[in-house]
């Protein structure tokens, strides 16, 4: 499955022209320079209002983000080949050994890694010529324990150097749990350890280095998504119900639960935290060579192996029922339906590589690269269960479990790609960024078709159906900047990307009839640079067809069906981005986006099984759920001697909370603020406030409501529903010491 939430909303505008992301060279006297928020907002990209541990916020472009979120690179390769079941944050975090961050825009992501959207690149310290290091300690007022350290230096006088790093995180989350039923650090328990050796060398005609890098990760968590019940109002606002404080009260009904074992068919008890963690090992071999003639020859080869599991409870709807409570008394009241998808620890292996050759020659800065990626997943299996729990803080499970939800896929994927990029300064006033990617992709494996499932035998004993797919994917990028005057100019872009499927598309047991998605995009705008501010204003268009997703539909009787659906999405947007320095030491970033992403060709019929009437649906031309039409971001900061203070406020206008667009959420602000102070040159103290306004409204989608008609939605005024929400008011504080 795994596109459970069709849309995750955390929108940032489609960025304007950025040149080569992460480039360190200063602009020359006659070079073009278009300053955008993307070039200066790596910090803000890391500010995730939804979770403290799941990596950077989703930098969305009007298309629904995958459950995997923003693609994360480490040392120029994706942290994981595919995000399910091994989410990137299970084997990657920003830590003391991270010494570089870059942000790749839509075109750069398409050409360099063949993905859709923005991507964040991080780089590790591979060793230094002088001994040094840094240590960081962080906590929050809920009791977070977080520490990271890195130290590095030379081992010999002949260019051999080392780097060692560690990261430890124990997060108790934000709500209080019954410690007899749930571990105190239920939200995240992660340890990462890194080591690197680098040898610098010179040879006739150039110089270079070769590095060996190793990373061990162990991570487990019970909360990929945070849910809460609330009283819904038709104006899109929500009120807290009596006895439940959103963000402070627990809505998880214990750590232990039962499933039907997929191999034996017997009922087995599982531990949501300890049985579904991830342990991984990563080995990188990295070579960098620069010839005297200016030619660069670089490569990285990565072997990654993991045993990765995932526990994901999904709220499916609230209904009034008569039930027997834990003390044996019969009651009538609201019960929350829960579908827990528990993917057992699955062996995952990948061998990925990147080989590049490039040179800056004349008016061209070109690069040719090759990717060879191989991925193997060994019998991925989900053992799911549906149960009811009471609607209250520290809820209790009631009634009988419903077993039989199961998923399986197995096999290998391969990608072989050739890509080319060129930054071409045609003249002092015109620069083109060109790129192309040609990728062969294959899937080989098997899955269990739902039509072949026999209820009386263990799930994994059922007949397997072969998977045999091949695609040739293409991607193209063209960015242009035309400087009409010294300060004013035009910019434009055109992108085209193709995305095929993954083995995971077969997991839910439905033949997905995979077809290649085509994603064209275009943009046109203007820029203006002034001594006090820089402005970019740009109109954009992007479309994706043949999007495949497994969606959880809930019937009026509470039955959950999980069909694989196909649809298109199209959006037109307008972004205005301003970076200003009105007075000395004060910086202000302002971003305004107007957009209207809509579903296209999204219709079908949901079959809920015996005893229930099939339901037809048509979501074509509806606004994408969880997406705001108006986005505003305001980021001021001020530096006074050794003290820096900053804030970040993001406004999200009304969002539709279900696919029929019959339910909405009111607009909301996500707010951050912080300060850092240097005591001397090496010691820094910092503090950050998350959700400064302490908003407790809901966001995202409403559980079990995707088929609500307008008439049914009108009856929801005052109803108790459930959904996801952003982190509550949180004060974080820490220190960093460099030596």
C-alpha positions as CSV (number, residue, x, y, z in Angstrom):
1,X,0.0,0.0,0.0
2,X,1.6,3.0,1.3
3,X,0.1,6.0,-0.2
4,X,-2.3,5.8,2.6
5,X,-2.8,9.5,2.9
6,X,-3.3,10.6,-0.7
7,X,-1.9,14.1,0.1
8,X,0.4,15.4,2.8
9,X,0.2,19.1,3.0
10,X,3.2,21.2,3.8
11,X,3.4,23.5,0.8
12,X,6.2,25.8,-0.3
13,X,6.1,27.6,-3.6
14,X,7.7,26.2,-6.7
15,X,11.1,27.7,-6.5
16,X,12.5,30.0,-9.1
17,X,15.8,29.8,-10.9
18,X,18.7,28.7,-8.6
19,X,21.5,27.6,-10.8
20,X,23.5,24.7,-9.4
21,X,22.1,23.9,-5.9
22,X,24.8,23.8,-3.3
23,X,27.4,25.5,-5.4
24,X,30.0,27.3,-3.3
25,X,31.6,29.6,-5.9
26,X,30.8,33.3,-5.5
27,X,29.1,35.0,-8.4
28,X,31.6,36.7,-10.7
29,X,31.4,40.4,-11.6
30,X,29.6,39.8,-14.8
31,X,27.6,36.7,-13.9
32,X,23.9,36.6,-13.5
33,X,22.6,36.4,-10.0
34,X,18.9,35.7,-9.1
35,X,18.4,35.5,-5.4
36,X,15.5,33.3,-4.2
37,X,14.3,32.0,-0.9
38,X,15.5,28.5,-2.0
39,X,19.1,29.6,-1.9
40,X,18.8,30.9,1.7
41,X,16.1,28.8,3.3
42,X,17.7,25.4,4.0
43,X,17.0,26.1,7.7
44,X,13.4,26.6,7.1
45,X,13.1,23.5,5.0
46,X,14.2,21.5,8.0
47,X,11.5,23.1,10.2
48,X,8.8,20.4,10.2
49,X,5.6,21.4,12.0
50,X,4.2,17.9,11.7
51,X,7.0,15.9,13.4
52,X,10.3,16.5,15.2
53,X,11.8,13.2,13.9
54,X,10.5,12.6,10.4
55,X,13.1,14.7,8.5
56,X,12.5,17.9,6.5
57,X,9.1,19.3,5.8
58,X,7.6,18.4,2.5
59,X,8.5,21.0,-0.1
60,X,5.4,20.5,-2.3
61,X,4.8,21.7,-5.8
62,X,1.0,21.3,-6.0
63,X,1.2,17.6,-6.6
64,X,0.4,15.3,-3.6
65,X,3.6,14.4,-1.7
66,X,4.2,10.7,-1.2
67,X,4.1,9.3,2.3
68,X,7.9,9.2,2.0
69,X,7.9,13.0,2.0
70,X,10.7,15.1,0.6
71,X,13.5,13.0,-1.0
72,X,16.6,13.1,1.1
73,X,20.1,12.6,-0.3
74,X,23.3,11.8,1.6
75,X,26.6,12.2,-0.2
76,X,24.7,12.6,-3.5
77,X,22.7,9.4,-3.3
78,X,19.2,8.8,-1.9
79,X,19.3,7.7,1.7
80,X,17.1,4.8,0.8
81,X,16.2,3.4,-2.6
82,X,12.4,3.4,-1.8
83,X,10.7,4.8,1.3
84,X,8.5,1.8,2.3
85,X,9.0,0.1,4.6
86,X,12.3,1.9,5.3
87,X,11.4,5.6,5.6
88,X,14.4,7.9,5.2
89,X,14.3,9.1,8.8
90,X,14.9,5.6,10.0
91,X,18.5,5.7,8.7
92,X,19.2,9.4,8.4
93,X,19.2,12.5,10.6
94,X,20.8,15.9,10.7
95,X,23.7,15.4,13.1
96,X,27.1,16.8,14.1
97,X,28.8,14.9,11.3
98,X,26.6,16.7,8.7
99,X,28.8,19.5,7.3
100,X,26.8,20.6,4.2
101,X,23.2,21.0,3.0
102,X,21.8,21.8,-0.4
103,X,18.3,22.0,-1.9
104,X,17.6,20.7,-5.4
105,X,14.7,22.1,-7.3
106,X,12.2,20.3,-9.5
107,X,14.4,20.1,-12.6
108,X,17.6,19.2,-10.7
109,X,15.8,16.5,-8.8
110,X,14.3,15.0,-12.0
111,X,17.7,15.0,-13.8
112,X,20.0,13.9,-11.0
113,X,17.8,11.2,-9.3
114,X,14.8,10.7,-11.5
115,X,12.3,11.8,-8.8
116,X,9.4,14.2,-8.7
117,X,9.6,17.3,-6.4
118,X,12.3,18.9,-4.4
119,X,15.1,17.1,-2.6
120,X,17.4,17.9,0.2
121,X,21.0,16.9,0.0
122,X,23.3,16.5,3.0
123,X,27.0,15.8,3.1
124,X,29.1,14.1,5.8
125,X,32.4,15.3,7.2
126,X,34.9,12.7,5.8
127,X,37.9,13.9,7.6
128,X,39.9,17.1,8.3
129,X,43.5,18.2,8.0
130,X,43.5,19.5,11.6
131,X,42.0,17.8,14.6
132,X,38.7,19.3,15.7
133,X,35.1,18.5,16.4
134,X,31.7,19.5,17.7
135,X,29.2,18.3,20.2
136,X,25.5,19.2,20.5
137,X,23.0,18.6,23.3
138,X,19.2,19.2,22.8
139,X,16.1,18.8,24.8
140,X,12.5,20.2,25.1
141,X,10.1,20.8,27.9
142,X,8.5,17.4,27.3
143,X,11.7,15.6,28.3
144,X,13.5,15.0,24.9
145,X,17.0,13.5,25.3
146,X,19.1,14.3,22.2
147,X,22.9,14.3,21.7
148,X,25.3,14.3,18.8
149,X,29.0,14.4,18.5
150,X,31.7,14.5,15.7
151,X,35.4,14.7,15.8
152,X,37.9,14.4,13.0
153,X,41.5,14.9,12.2
154,X,44.7,13.6,10.4
155,X,46.1,10.1,11.0
156,X,49.3,10.5,9.1
157,X,51.3,13.3,7.4
158,X,50.6,11.7,4.0
159,X,46.9,12.8,3.7
160,X,45.1,10.0,5.7
161,X,42.4,11.5,7.9
162,X,39.4,10.3,9.8
163,X,35.9,11.3,11.1
164,X,33.8,9.7,13.8
165,X,30.2,10.7,14.6
166,X,27.2,9.6,16.8
167,X,23.6,10.7,17.2
168,X,21.2,9.5,19.9
169,X,17.6,10.6,20.2
170,X,15.0,9.5,22.8
171,X,11.7,11.4,22.3
172,X,8.8,11.0,24.7
173,X,6.5,12.9,22.3
174,X,4.1,15.6,23.4
175,X,1.3,13.7,25.1
176,X,1.3,11.7,28.4
177,X,0.9,8.0,28.1
178,X,0.1,5.3,30.6
179,X,3.6,4.0,31.2
180,X,2.3,0.5,32.2
181,X,1.0,0.1,28.6
182,X,3.3,2.3,26.5
183,X,7.0,3.0,26.7
184,X,7.8,6.5,27.8
185,X,9.9,7.1,24.7
186,X,7.2,5.8,22.3
187,X,7.7,8.6,19.8
188,X,11.2,7.9,18.6
189,X,14.2,5.9,19.8
190,X,17.1,6.3,17.3
191,X,20.8,5.7,17.4
192,X,23.2,6.5,14.5
193,X,27.0,5.9,14.4
194,X,29.2,6.9,11.6
195,X,32.9,6.5,10.7
196,X,34.9,7.7,7.7
197,X,38.5,7.4,6.4
198,X,39.8,9.6,3.6
199,X,43.1,9.4,1.8
200,X,44.2,12.5,-0.2
201,X,46.6,11.9,-3.0
202,X,48.3,13.5,-6.0
203,X,49.2,12.0,-9.3
204,X,50.7,13.1,-12.5
205,X,48.1,15.4,-14.0
206,X,45.9,16.0,-11.0
207,X,44.9,15.3,-7.4
208,X,42.1,13.6,-5.6
209,X,40.8,11.7,-2.6
210,X,39.1,8.4,-1.8
211,X,36.9,7.9,1.2
212,X,35.3,4.9,2.9
213,X,32.2,5.7,4.9
214,X,30.2,3.5,7.3
215,X,26.9,4.2,9.0
216,X,24.9,2.1,11.5
217,X,21.4,3.0,12.4
218,X,18.8,1.6,14.8
219,X,15.4,3.3,14.9
220,X,12.0,2.5,16.3
221,X,8.8,4.5,16.8
222,X,5.0,4.1,17.4
223,X,3.8,7.3,15.8
224,X,4.3,8.0,12.1
225,X,1.1,10.1,12.3
226,X,-0.5,11.8,15.3
227,X,-4.3,11.5,15.7
228,X,-6.8,13.2,17.9
229,X,-10.6,13.3,18.2
230,X,-12.4,16.6,18.0
231,X,-15.8,18.2,17.5
232,X,-16.1,19.3,13.9
233,X,-17.9,22.6,12.9
234,X,-19.2,23.1,9.3
235,X,-17.2,26.4,9.1
236,X,-14.0,24.2,9.1
237,X,-13.1,24.9,12.7
238,X,-12.8,22.2,15.4
239,X,-13.3,22.2,19.2
240,X,-11.7,20.0,21.7
241,X,-14.1,17.4,23.2
242,X,-14.5,17.3,27.0
243,X,-11.7,15.5,28.6
244,X,-9.3,15.4,25.6
245,X,-6.7,18.1,24.9
246,X,-5.3,17.9,21.4
247,X,-1.5,17.4,21.4
248,X,-1.4,16.7,25.2
249,X,-3.6,13.6,25.6
250,X,-2.8,10.1,24.2
251,X,-5.0,8.5,21.6
252,X,-3.0,5.3,21.3
253,X,-4.7,2.2,22.9
254,X,-1.6,0.4,24.2
255,X,1.7,-1.0,22.8
256,X,0.7,-4.6,22.5
257,X,-1.8,-5.9,20.0
258,X,-2.7,-9.2,18.2
259,X,-2.5,-10.1,14.5
260,X,-3.0,-13.2,12.4
261,X,0.5,-14.6,11.6
262,X,0.9,-14.6,7.9
263,X,3.0,-17.8,7.9
264,X,1.1,-20.0,10.4
265,X,-2.4,-18.5,10.4
266,X,-2.4,-18.5,14.2
267,X,-3.1,-15.4,16.3
268,X,0.1,-13.8,17.7
269,X,0.8,-10.9,20.0
270,X,3.0,-8.1,18.7
271,X,4.8,-5.1,20.2
272,X,4.1,-2.0,18.2
273,X,7.5,-0.4,19.3
274,X,9.9,-3.3,19.6
275,X,8.7,-5.6,16.8
276,X,8.6,-3.0,14.0
277,X,11.9,-1.0,14.2
278,X,14.6,-0.8,11.6
279,X,18.3,-1.7,11.8
280,X,20.5,-0.8,8.9
281,X,24.1,-0.7,7.7
282,X,25.4,1.6,5.0
283,X,28.8,1.4,3.3
284,X,29.9,4.2,0.9
285,X,33.1,4.3,-1.3
286,X,33.6,7.8,-2.5
287,X,36.2,9.1,-5.0
288,X,36.8,12.7,-6.1
289,X,39.5,13.6,-8.7
290,X,40.4,16.9,-10.3
291,X,42.7,16.9,-13.3
292,X,45.0,19.7,-14.1
293,X,43.0,20.4,-17.2
294,X,40.0,21.2,-15.1
295,X,38.2,17.9,-15.6
296,X,36.4,16.4,-12.6
297,X,36.0,12.6,-12.2
298,X,33.8,11.7,-9.2
299,X,32.0,8.6,-8.1
300,X,30.2,7.0,-5.1
301,X,29.2,3.4,-4.7
302,X,26.8,2.5,-1.8
303,X,25.8,-0.9,-0.4
304,X,22.9,-0.6,2.0
305,X,21.3,-3.5,4.0
306,X,18.5,-3.3,6.5
307,X,15.8,-5.2,8.3
308,X,12.9,-2.7,8.4
309,X,9.4,-2.9,9.8
310,X,6.6,-0.3,10.1
311,X,3.7,0.0,12.5
312,X,0.9,2.3,11.2
313,X,-2.4,2.7,13.0
314,X,-5.0,4.5,10.8
315,X,-8.1,6.0,12.2
316,X,-11.0,4.9,10.0
317,X,-14.0,6.7,11.4
318,X,-16.1,7.2,14.6
319,X,-19.6,5.8,15.1
320,X,-22.0,5.3,17.9
321,X,-22.2,1.6,19.1
322,X,-23.3,-0.5,22.0
323,X,-20.3,-2.3,23.5
324,X,-19.1,-4.1,26.6
325,X,-16.3,-2.2,28.4
326,X,-13.3,-3.6,30.2
327,X,-15.2,-4.1,33.4
328,X,-18.0,-6.1,31.7
329,X,-20.6,-3.3,31.7
330,X,-22.6,-2.7,28.6
331,X,-22.5,0.9,27.3
332,X,-23.6,2.9,24.3
333,X,-21.3,5.6,23.0
334,X,-18.8,6.6,20.4
335,X,-16.1,4.2,19.2
336,X,-13.1,4.9,17.0
337,X,-12.4,2.4,14.3
338,X,-8.7,1.7,13.9
339,X,-6.9,-0.2,11.1
340,X,-3.4,-1.1,12.3
341,X,-1.1,-2.0,9.4
342,X,1.9,-3.9,10.9
343,X,4.7,-4.6,8.4
344,X,7.0,-7.2,9.8
345,X,10.8,-6.6,9.7
346,X,11.7,-7.1,6.1
347,X,15.2,-7.8,4.7
348,X,16.0,-4.9,2.2
349,X,19.2,-4.6,0.2
350,X,20.4,-2.1,-2.3
351,X,23.5,-1.4,-4.3
352,X,23.5,2.1,-5.8
353,X,26.1,4.1,-7.6
354,X,26.8,7.5,-9.2
355,X,29.6,8.2,-11.7
356,X,30.2,11.7,-12.9
357,X,32.6,13.5,-15.3
358,X,32.4,17.2,-15.8
359,X,34.3,20.4,-16.6
360,X,33.9,24.1,-16.7
361,X,35.2,25.1,-20.1
362,X,34.5,28.4,-21.8
363,X,30.9,29.4,-21.5
364,X,29.9,25.8,-20.4
365,X,29.8,24.1,-17.1
366,X,28.8,20.6,-18.1
367,X,28.5,17.2,-16.4
368,X,27.7,13.6,-17.6
369,X,26.6,11.1,-15.1
370,X,25.6,7.5,-14.8
371,X,23.4,5.9,-12.1
372,X,23.2,2.1,-11.6
373,X,20.8,1.2,-8.8
374,X,19.7,-2.3,-7.7
375,X,17.2,-3.0,-5.0
376,X,16.0,-6.2,-3.4
377,X,13.2,-6.7,-1.0
378,X,12.6,-10.1,0.5
379,X,9.0,-11.1,1.1
380,X,7.6,-7.8,2.4
381,X,4.5,-8.8,4.5
382,X,1.9,-6.8,6.3
383,X,-0.3,-8.4,9.0
384,X,-3.2,-6.0,9.6
385,X,-6.0,-5.9,12.1
386,X,-9.1,-3.8,12.6
387,X,-10.4,-3.0,16.1
388,X,-12.5,-0.4,18.0
389,X,-11.3,1.8,20.8
390,X,-13.1,4.3,23.1
391,X,-13.0,8.0,22.2
392,X,-11.1,9.4,25.2
393,X,-7.7,10.0,26.5
394,X,-5.8,6.7,27.0
395,X,-8.5,4.8,25.1
396,X,-9.4,1.2,25.8
397,X,-9.9,-1.4,23.1
398,X,-13.4,-3.0,23.1
399,X,-15.0,-5.8,21.1
400,X,-13.5,-8.4,18.9
401,X,-10.6,-7.9,16.4
402,X,-11.1,-8.3,12.7
403,X,-8.2,-10.1,11.1
404,X,-7.4,-10.9,7.5
405,X,-5.9,-7.6,6.2
406,X,-2.7,-8.7,4.6
407,X,-0.1,-7.4,2.1
408,X,2.8,-9.0,0.3
409,X,5.3,-8.3,-2.4
410,X,8.7,-9.6,-3.2
411,X,11.4,-9.1,-5.8
412,X,14.0,-6.8,-7.3
413,X,14.1,-3.4,-9.0
414,X,16.8,-2.1,-11.3
415,X,17.5,1.4,-12.6
416,X,20.2,2.3,-15.1
417,X,20.4,5.9,-16.1
418,X,22.5,8.3,-18.1
419,X,22.1,12.0,-17.4
420,X,23.6,15.2,-18.7
421,X,23.6,18.8,-17.5
422,X,25.1,22.0,-18.8
423,X,25.1,25.6,-17.5
424,X,25.6,27.6,-20.6
425,X,26.4,31.3,-20.3
426,X,25.4,32.3,-23.8
427,X,26.2,35.9,-23.1
428,X,26.6,38.2,-20.1
429,X,22.8,38.7,-20.2
430,X,21.6,35.1,-20.9
431,X,22.2,31.9,-19.1
432,X,20.6,28.5,-19.8
433,X,20.6,25.5,-17.5
434,X,20.0,22.3,-19.6
435,X,19.5,18.7,-18.5
436,X,18.4,15.3,-19.7
437,X,18.0,11.9,-18.1
438,X,17.4,8.6,-19.8
439,X,16.6,5.7,-17.5
440,X,15.8,2.0,-17.9
441,X,13.8,0.6,-15.1
442,X,12.7,-3.0,-14.5
443,X,10.6,-4.9,-11.9
444,X,10.9,-8.6,-11.2
445,X,9.1,-10.4,-8.5
446,X,5.7,-11.7,-7.3
447,X,2.7,-10.7,-5.3
448,X,-0.5,-12.3,-3.9
449,X,-3.6,-11.4,-5.9
450,X,-6.7,-10.8,-3.7
451,X,-8.6,-13.0,-6.2
452,X,-6.5,-16.0,-5.3
453,X,-6.7,-15.6,-1.5
454,X,-8.2,-18.6,0.3
455,X,-9.3,-17.7,3.8
456,X,-8.7,-21.1,5.4
457,X,-5.0,-21.2,4.8
458,X,-2.1,-19.0,6.1
459,X,-1.8,-15.9,3.9
460,X,1.8,-16.6,2.7
461,X,0.7,-20.1,1.5
462,X,-1.5,-18.5,-1.2
463,X,-0.7,-18.6,-4.9
464,X,1.9,-16.0,-6.0
465,X,1.5,-14.0,-9.2
466,X,4.6,-13.0,-11.1
467,X,5.7,-9.3,-11.7
468,X,7.6,-8.6,-14.9
469,X,7.7,-5.0,-16.0
470,X,10.1,-2.8,-18.0
471,X,10.1,0.9,-18.7
472,X,12.2,3.5,-20.4
473,X,11.8,6.8,-18.5
474,X,12.9,10.2,-19.7
475,X,13.4,13.6,-18.0
476,X,14.3,17.0,-19.5
477,X,15.0,20.4,-17.9
478,X,15.4,23.9,-19.4
479,X,15.9,26.9,-17.2
480,X,16.6,30.3,-18.7
481,X,17.5,33.7,-17.2
482,X,17.6,36.8,-19.4
483,X,19.0,40.0,-17.8
484,X,17.3,42.9,-19.5
485,X,19.0,45.5,-17.4
486,X,21.6,45.5,-14.6
487,X,18.8,44.7,-12.0
488,X,15.8,43.4,-13.9
489,X,15.2,40.4,-16.0
490,X,13.1,37.5,-17.1
491,X,13.2,33.8,-16.2
492,X,11.5,30.8,-17.6
493,X,11.6,27.0,-17.2
494,X,10.3,23.9,-18.7
495,X,10.5,20.4,-17.3
496,X,9.3,17.0,-18.3
497,X,9.6,13.9,-16.2
498,X,8.4,10.3,-16.5
499,X,7.8,8.1,-13.5
500,X,7.1,4.4,-13.6
501,X,5.9,2.1,-10.8
502,X,7.5,0.1,-7.9
503,X,7.0,-3.3,-6.5
504,X,5.1,-1.7,-3.6
505,X,2.3,-0.8,-6.0
506,X,1.4,-4.5,-5.9
507,X,1.4,-4.9,-2.1
508,X,-2.3,-4.4,-1.5
509,X,-3.1,-7.4,-3.7
510,X,-4.7,-5.4,-6.5
511,X,-3.3,-5.6,-10.0
512,X,-2.4,-1.9,-10.4
513,X,-2.1,-2.0,-14.2
514,X,0.9,0.2,-14.0
515,X,1.4,2.9,-16.6
516,X,4.1,5.4,-16.8
517,X,3.2,8.8,-15.3
518,X,4.1,11.9,-17.4
519,X,4.8,15.1,-15.5
520,X,5.2,18.2,-17.6
521,X,5.8,21.6,-15.9
522,X,6.5,25.1,-17.0
523,X,7.1,28.5,-15.4
524,X,7.6,32.1,-16.5
525,X,8.4,35.1,-14.3
526,X,10.5,38.2,-13.6
527,X,13.2,39.1,-11.1
528,X,14.5,42.4,-9.8
529,X,17.6,42.9,-7.7
530,X,18.0,46.0,-5.5
531,X,20.6,46.9,-2.8
532,X,17.8,46.5,-0.2
533,X,15.8,43.6,-1.7
534,X,15.5,40.9,-4.3
535,X,12.2,39.9,-5.9
536,X,11.1,37.0,-8.0
537,X,7.5,36.7,-9.3
538,X,6.6,33.6,-11.3
539,X,3.7,31.7,-12.8
540,X,3.9,27.9,-12.9
541,X,2.1,25.0,-14.3
542,X,2.5,21.3,-13.5
543,X,0.5,18.1,-14.3
544,X,0.9,14.4,-13.4
545,X,-1.1,11.7,-15.0
546,X,-1.6,8.0,-14.2
547,X,-0.9,8.5,-10.5
548,X,-1.4,5.2,-8.6
549,X,-2.4,5.1,-5.0
550,X,-4.0,2.7,-2.5
551,X,-6.8,4.6,-0.8
552,X,-8.7,3.6,2.4
553,X,-12.5,4.1,1.8
554,X,-14.9,3.7,4.7
555,X,-18.5,2.7,4.2
556,X,-21.5,4.1,6.1
557,X,-21.3,0.8,8.2
558,X,-17.7,1.3,9.0
559,X,-16.3,-1.3,6.5
560,X,-12.9,-0.4,5.1
561,X,-12.1,-1.1,1.4
562,X,-8.6,-0.5,0.0
563,X,-8.7,-0.3,-3.8
564,X,-5.8,0.8,-5.9
565,X,-6.9,3.9,-7.9
566,X,-5.5,5.9,-10.8
567,X,-6.0,9.6,-11.4
568,X,-4.3,12.8,-12.7
569,X,-3.5,16.1,-11.0
570,X,-3.1,19.5,-12.6
571,X,-2.3,22.8,-11.0
572,X,-1.6,26.4,-12.0
573,X,0.2,28.7,-9.5
574,X,1.7,32.1,-9.0
575,X,4.6,32.7,-6.6
576,X,6.1,36.0,-5.4
577,X,9.3,35.7,-3.4
578,X,11.1,38.6,-1.7
579,X,14.4,38.6,0.2
580,X,14.9,42.0,1.9
581,X,17.5,43.8,4.1
582,X,15.8,47.1,4.9
583,X,18.2,47.9,7.7
584,X,21.6,46.7,8.7
585,X,21.6,43.2,10.3
586,X,17.9,42.7,9.7
587,X,16.7,40.2,7.0
588,X,13.2,39.5,5.9
589,X,11.9,36.7,3.6
590,X,8.4,36.9,2.3
591,X,6.7,34.3,0.1
592,X,3.2,34.4,-1.4
593,X,1.8,31.5,-3.5
594,X,-1.6,31.3,-5.1
595,X,-2.5,27.9,-6.6
596,X,-5.5,25.6,-7.4
597,X,-4.4,21.9,-7.7
598,X,-7.3,19.7,-9.0
599,X,-7.9,16.0,-9.5
600,X,-8.5,14.9,-13.0
601,X,-9.9,11.6,-14.4
602,X,-10.6,10.4,-10.8
603,X,-13.7,8.2,-10.8
604,X,-14.7,4.6,-10.1
605,X,-16.6,2.3,-7.8
606,X,-15.8,1.0,-4.4
607,X,-16.9,-2.5,-3.5
608,X,-17.2,-3.1,0.2
609,X,-18.1,-6.8,0.0
610,X,-21.1,-8.9,0.8
611,X,-24.1,-7.2,2.3
612,X,-23.1,-3.7,1.3
613,X,-24.0,-1.7,-1.8
614,X,-21.1,-0.6,-4.1
615,X,-20.5,3.1,-4.0
616,X,-19.7,5.2,-7.1
617,X,-17.4,8.2,-6.8
618,X,-16.2,11.0,-9.0
619,X,-13.6,13.4,-7.7
620,X,-12.7,14.9,-11.0
621,X,-12.1,18.7,-10.8
622,X,-12.2,18.6,-7.0
623,X,-9.4,20.4,-5.1
624,X,-6.6,18.1,-3.9
625,X,-7.1,17.4,-0.2
626,X,-4.9,18.9,2.4
627,X,-3.7,21.6,-0.1
628,X,-4.3,25.3,0.4
629,X,-5.0,27.7,-2.4
630,X,-3.2,30.6,-0.6
631,X,0.2,30.2,1.1
632,X,2.2,32.9,2.9
633,X,5.6,32.6,4.5
634,X,7.2,35.3,6.6
635,X,10.7,34.8,7.9
636,X,12.4,37.8,9.8
637,X,15.8,37.5,11.5
638,X,18.1,40.0,13.2
639,X,21.8,39.8,14.2
640,X,23.1,41.9,17.1
641,X,26.7,41.1,17.9
642,X,26.7,37.5,19.1
643,X,22.9,37.2,19.4
644,X,20.7,36.2,16.5
645,X,16.9,36.1,16.8
646,X,14.6,34.8,14.1
647,X,11.0,33.8,13.4
648,X,9.1,31.9,10.8
649,X,5.4,32.1,10.1
650,X,3.5,30.1,7.5
651,X,-0.1,30.6,6.6
652,X,-2.2,27.9,5.0
653,X,-5.6,28.9,3.8
654,X,-8.7,26.7,3.8
655,X,-8.0,23.1,3.0
656,X,-10.4,20.3,1.9
657,X,-10.4,17.5,4.4
658,X,-11.9,14.7,2.2
659,X,-11.9,13.7,-1.4
660,X,-15.5,14.8,-2.1
661,X,-14.5,18.3,-0.9
662,X,-17.6,18.3,1.3
663,X,-15.6,18.9,4.5
664,X,-13.0,21.6,5.1
665,X,-10.5,22.9,7.6
666,X,-10.2,26.6,8.3
667,X,-6.9,28.4,7.5
668,X,-4.1,28.2,10.0
669,X,-0.7,29.5,10.9
670,X,2.3,27.4,11.6
671,X,4.8,29.5,13.7
672,X,8.3,29.1,14.9
673,X,10.7,31.4,16.7
674,X,14.2,31.1,18.1
675,X,17.4,32.7,19.2
676,X,21.0,31.7,19.3
677,X,23.9,33.3,21.3
678,X,27.6,32.7,20.9
679,X,29.6,32.7,24.2
680,X,33.0,33.2,22.8
681,X,33.9,31.7,19.4
682,X,33.1,28.1,20.0
683,X,30.1,27.8,22.4
684,X,26.6,28.5,21.2
685,X,23.3,28.3,23.1
686,X,20.0,28.1,21.2
687,X,16.3,28.0,21.9
688,X,13.4,27.4,19.5
689,X,9.6,27.6,20.0
690,X,7.4,25.4,17.8
691,X,3.8,26.4,17.3
692,X,4.4,29.8,19.0
693,X,0.6,30.6,18.8
694,X,-0.3,27.3,20.4
695,X,-2.8,26.5,17.7
696,X,-4.8,23.3,18.4
697,X,-6.8,23.0,15.2
698,X,-6.7,20.0,12.9
699,X,-5.0,19.6,9.5
700,X,-4.6,17.1,6.8
701,X,-7.6,14.9,6.3
702,X,-10.6,13.6,8.3
703,X,-10.6,9.8,8.9
704,X,-13.2,7.8,7.1
705,X,-14.9,10.7,5.4
706,X,-13.7,10.5,1.8
707,X,-17.1,9.3,0.5
708,X,-19.3,11.8,2.3
709,X,-21.7,13.6,0.1
710,X,-22.6,17.2,0.6
711,X,-25.8,16.2,2.3
712,X,-24.0,13.7,4.6
713,X,-21.4,16.4,5.4
714,X,-24.1,18.9,6.4
715,X,-25.1,16.4,9.2
716,X,-21.5,16.5,10.6
717,X,-22.0,19.9,12.3
718,X,-21.0,19.2,15.9
719,X,-20.1,15.6,15.2
720,X,-17.1,14.0,16.8
721,X,-14.5,13.1,14.2
722,X,-10.8,12.4,14.2
723,X,-7.8,13.4,12.2
724,X,-4.2,14.6,12.3
725,X,-2.8,17.8,13.7
726,X,0.5,19.7,14.0
727,X,2.8,19.6,17.0
728,X,1.6,21.5,20.0
729,X,3.5,24.4,21.6
730,X,7.0,23.1,22.2
731,X,10.0,24.8,23.7
732,X,13.3,23.3,22.4
733,X,16.7,24.3,23.8
734,X,20.3,23.2,23.3
735,X,24.0,24.0,23.0
736,X,26.7,23.4,20.5
737,X,30.4,23.4,21.2
738,X,33.2,23.4,18.6
739,X,36.8,22.4,19.4
